Amino acid sequence: MKTAESVPTEVVQQVAEYFGVLSEPMRLRLLNLLRDGEKCVQDLVEATQTSQANVSKHLKVMLQAGILTRRSEGTSAYYSVTDDLIFELCTLVCDRLASRIEQQAQYFRAFSLTSKQ
């Protein structure tokens, strides 16, 4: 097993950049919309209720990171997810956050009960 010290700096930088792409809430919203398959930019604009310029900016970042693919049909651009494993990553993070929130809720309930006594 490799230790953190043996991982080249360039690799760590690339991983950090990849996670950085995913750290933007609008990009996560767009990924979630693409979960069901390819969508055109206009559909994504309507679903997010934001400007086409904003949606296009975020799609471009994910395209450059290799997360999305793009195809043109006439005057429309269609985007889809390159690898569905991205959704497994999102599910893993969401499940972990849900567990943490549930644990915090238990602490709040316990605190509430002790303060009533």
Secondary structure, 3 states (H helix, E strand, C coil): CCCHHHCCHHHHHHHHHHHHHCCCHHHHHHHHHHHHCCEEHHHHHHHHCCCHHHHHHHHHHHHHCCCEEEEEECCEEEEEECCCHHHHHHHHHHHHHHHHHHHHHHHHHHHHHHHCC
